[in-house]
Amino acid sequence: MKNFKTLAIPLLLGALAFAQNVSHAQAWPTKPIKLIAPSTAGGPPDVYARALAEQLGQLLGQPLVVENSPAAGGMIGAQQIMRAPADGYTLLVNTAGMMTITPNANPKAQYKASDFTQICQGVEAALVLASNPSLGTKNYGELATWIKAQKTPPIYSSYSLGSPAHFLGYQLSEALKTEMTHIPYKSSPQQINDMLADMAPLGFVQVATANPHIKAGKLTAYAVTSEKRVAQLPNVPTVAELGLPQLTTTVWFGLSGPKNLPPAIVSKLTQAHQRVLASPEFQARMAASGLDASPDVCGDKFMRKMNVETERWARIIKATGFEATN
């Protein structure tokens, strides 16, 4: 009898705690939710975050308040989530760079993708290799000739140190067998501003940010990094079409929570997120910003995608010898 009581009490306490957690998750949410966005206001992750917050808030019956945290390529935002309680009241807009590159490139990151509850991918977009028209190159062939002809290593820019745009520039220089100098910015708008000002004229840019300037003739587009041509730039070839399939990639943004988020909350978020992605209003809003909704990339499927991309970028980071210092 004594042994039975010894075993029964912990089991009973565990069952009560489980019941309380289930009850809490079923009632969730009962107050506003903070959504951390790893970009400056107006950047592509912020565009997704605000559209998602608006519609998720309507579906969940509580407002989602967007908090911008652009520092260190999203690493600071990720670390905020790691410290947050697993109660569903602090969520994160994740990015491809934050989850698949930063953990390999920055020793200070101290996290990996599996340290979070990965809920769903939301949107994705190609990058576009573009330049200021001052280079005088109208297509990729002319651009390649121009790069090789420079007496000093030509500059290429990215929207963030350690981003896909950063390492795509390295892969381009590798393909052309020539050295190039990388200039990182802290956001897409900052990168675009200096490209337009001819201060850092060449770079891989997010289509969402570059497209209006390409259409206006203020930037020249050479190639997109998606597997297929993008609807916004139908006349721009893919990198694979130009013989550079190793540069094929997309950037994506999605939704994460702290590790061990209760399954009932994950289920609610997943269902609500999928409803948002199916909304014509949301799809139109994303399309206007050069982003494509990514339905049905949730849970384990999302995590597997991160694992594959993490392996890819780890190889490239090792080859470059790059290590982030902030």
N, C-alpha and C positions, 0 to 999 in steps of 0.2 A: 504493500500500500504506500509506504514511504517513497519507493522508487517511482511509483505511478504519479504521485503528487509532484515529485521533482521534475518529471517529464511533462506533466500536464500544464503546469503553470507557465513555462516559457511558450509552449504551443498556444495556450489561450491568449497570452499577451501578444504573440505574433499575429494571431487571427484577428484580434481587436485592432491592432495597428493596420493590418491589411484592409480591414473593413472601413476604417477611417479614411485611408488613402483612396479607396474606391469611391467612397461617398464624396470626398473632396473633389476628385477628378470629374465625377458626374455633375457636380454643381458648377464646375469651372466653365467660363470665367465669371467672377462676381465683381471685378474691378478692372480698370484700364490696364492694358498690356503695353509694355515698352518694347519697341522694335528697333534694334540697333542697325544702322545702315553704314557700311564701311566706305563712305565716299562723301565728298562735299555736296552741298545742296545743288541739285541740277545735274549731277553726274549720273551715268546710266544706272548704277545700283540704287541710287536715290529715287530715280524715276520709277523703277520697279517697286521699291519699298513703299512709296507713297500711294501708288495705285493699289498695291496689295493691302496696305493698311486700311484704306478707305472701304474696300469691298469686304475684307475679312471682318472688319468692325461691324458692318451691317449684318453679316451672317452670324457672328458670335454674340451680338447684342452688347458689346463693350468696345469702346474706342481703342485703337492701336495708335500709340504716340511714337512717331519716328524721332530717333535721336541719332544725329550724324556723328560718326567717329572715324574720320578718314586716316588717322595717324598710322604710320608704319605698315602701309599696305593692307590694312584691315586687321593686323595682328592684335592691336589694342582692343578692338571690338570683340575679337574671338576670346581673348583672355577675360574680358568682362563677363562673357557668357559662362566661361568655365567656373567663375566664382559665384555665379548667380544660383539661387535655389532652384531645384528642379520642380517648380510649381506651375510653370506655364505662363508666368507673368513677365518674363524677360526672354525675348526671342532675338534671333540674329538673321539678317540677310547675309548669307554666305556668298563667296565668289570662288571661281575656279582658282585664282591666284592664291587666295587666303588658305584654301583647303588642300591644294595639291602642290603648290610651289613653296610657299613660305615655310612650312615645316621642314623642308629639305634645305632651304637656303638661309634660314636665320636661326642660329643656335638659341637665341632668346625667345623664340616662339614657344618652345616647351609644350607643344601639343601636336596631335595628329588628327586626321578626320574622324577616327573612331572614338575620340574623346568627347564627341557631341552626339546628341540625338539628331540624326540627319532625316529631315521630314520629307521634303520634296524639292526637286529642281523646279524653278519657276519659268525662266526665260533663258534664251541663248542668242548669241549673235556672232557673226564673223568679225574679224578685224580686216582692215583694208590697208595695204601699203600705199602711201600717198606722199605727195610732196608739194611744196610751193612751186607754182609754174616757172619761177625764176630759174630753175634748173635747166629749162629748155628741153626736157625729155618728154616725149608724148606717149611712150609705151615702155614695157619692161625691158625690151631689148636695148633701147636707147639708154634707159636708166642704168642697166648693168654696165654698158660701155662707159658711161659717165663715172660711175663709182670706181671702176678699175683704172680710169685715166687720172684720178686725183693724185697729186704728189704727196699730200698729207692725208692721213686716214679721214674719210668723210664722216660727218656726224649723222647719227640716227637717234631719234627720240622715242621714249615710251611714256605712257601715262603713269607709270609707277615702277620704282626699282624692284626687281624680282618678279615682275608681271609676265604674262605670256608675251606681251609686246616686246619686252626686254630681250627674252631668249629667242624670239623669232628673228630679231635683228642679228643676234649671234649666228643663228643657223643660216641666215642670208649671207653674211660675210664668209662663213665657212663654205657655202655653195659656190660663191664667187672667188674663193681662194684669195681674199684680200682683207686687210684689217679695217675695222670701222670703230669709231668712238661712240660710246653710248652716253646719252644725256637723259637722265630720268626726271620726270616731273611728279607732282603730288596728286594730280588729277587729270582727267581728259580735257576739261576746259582750259587748264593752264597749258597743256601740251599743244592744243589747237591754236591758242593765242600766239604762241611763239612760232608755230609753223606758218601762220598767216602773216606774221611780222617778218618772216624770212630769217629769224634768229636761229632756229633749228629746223631747217626746211623739210627734212625727210623723216618718216617714221611709220610704224604700225599704229593705227588709230582705230578706236571703236567706231564702227559704221554709224551708230546712233549719233555720235558727235560730229563726224566728218561729213556725212551725207549732204547737209544743206550747203556746205562750202564747196563740195565737189560739184553739185548742181549749179551753183553760182559761178563756177569757173575759177574760184579762188584757191582750189587745191586740184592737183592732178592725181587720179587714181590709177594704179598699175595692176593690182591683183587683190582678190579677197581670199581669206584663209579657210573658208568653208568647203565642204565636199562638192556642193553645187553652187552655181551663181546665185547671188542674192537678188531678191525682187527689186530692192531699191536701186541696185546698180547692175542692171541686166547686161550692159555692154562691157563690164569689167570681168576679165577671165579669172578663174581660180588659180591658186598657186600650182595645183596639179597639172592644169592645162599648160603651164609654163615650164613644166619639167621639175617642179619643186614639191613633190608630194609630201616630203618630210616636214613641210611647214604647215600642213593642214591641221587646223584646230579651230575651236570656237571658245569664246568666253561665255560663262553662264553665271547666273545668280539664282539662289534658292533660299530655302528656309531651314534653319537649324534651331535647336534648343539645347539646354544643358543636358549632360549625360544623365541617363536614368529618368528621363521624363516619363511620367505614368502612361501606360499604354492607352488608357481611355482618353487622355488629353491628346496624345499623338494621333489617335484615330479621328478625333474631332477636327484637329488641325488639318490632317490629310484630306478628309472629306470636304472641308470648307475651302482648302487651297485648290482642290481639283475643280470645285464649282466656280471659283474665281477664274481659273484658267479657261474654263469653257465659256465664260461670258463674252459675248460679242463686243461689249463695251470695253472690257479689259484687253481683248485681243487687238481692237482698233487702236487703243491708247498705246499699247506696246509697239504695234506696227509703225505708228507715227514717229516713234523714237528709234526705229531700226532694230527692234527686239522681237523675237518669235517665241510665243508661248510653248512650253515643253510639257504637254500632258503625260501622265502615267510614268514619270521618272521619280518614284518615291521609295522610301524605306531601303530595303536591301538592294534594289536595282540602282538607286542613287549611290549607295555606298560602294557597290562594285565599280561603277563608273569612276568614282573618285580614286579607287585603288589603281585602276589601269592608268589613269592620267598621272597619278603620283609617281608610278614607276617610270613613265616616260620622262617627266621633268627631272626626276632624280638623276637619270643618266646624263641629261644635258647640263644640269647644274654641276655635276662632277667634272664633266669635260671642260667647262669654262673655268672651273676653280673659283666660282663666285661664292662669296659669303657675305650676307647682309651684316651691317655693323650697327643698325639702329632698330 
